[in-house]
Amino acid sequence: MPERTDLCPICGKRTSRKDEHFPFCSARCKTVDLGAWASESYVITRPVTEADEHFENLADAEQDESHD
């Protein structure tokens, strides 16, 4: 099975689940994201629903399977 790649949410560079700083491509992008949370630049725009929790559980199960 080919390795799944995603895009870094900060700079858009390709990153892999095997990367040390996943989902970020580097420590710098990880720190930029943390700074955005700390400065309250990110906000939740709606209440969390059961569908959101279901999606999160599916993503967690997929990640667990990839570690086996």
Secondary structure, DSSP 8 states (H G I E B T S, - for coil): ----EEE-TTT--EEETTSTTTTSSSHHHHHHHHHHHHTT-----S---HHHHHHHHHHHHHHHHHT-
